[in-house]
């Protein structure tokens, strides 16, 4: 896991989510009115709750959309968790002049699931992988 600092507001938010759900929250990131919570491996079910009840409660209390992601030490598995339920055909890690890059290979039908409405999901994903996997950018490639 990368090194990053949480501010006081993020710590309070994480504490509140942990007490509300029982899940261990590793990180939280906000982008364009969406809160992304990275939870410890195996805690995604606790965080989401029965039939999504915890996520819905969080949405109401925060007034924002909520996205729950299961952490993994493996960058490949972690990125697959981030973009779930899209079917990831492959992930290619490489370097560019801007730094480390991951290229997500998906079917055309899953492209919008990876990018999200107005690019929200991919923007949030970039913030998360920069903090946890030392990946500076994510690109999406459509494959057959």
KAUR-V913032 format. One record per helix or strand of 2 or more residues. SS is the DSSP state (H for helix, E for strand). FROM is the first residue (numbers start at 1). TO is the last residue. If there is no record, write none. Layout:
BEGIN
SS;FROM;TO / SS;FROM;TO
END
This chain:
BEGIN
H;8;21 / E;25;31 / E;34;39 / H;44;48 / H;50;62 / E;65;70 / H;75;82 / E;88;96 / E;99;106 / H;108;115 / H;117;133 / E;137;142
END
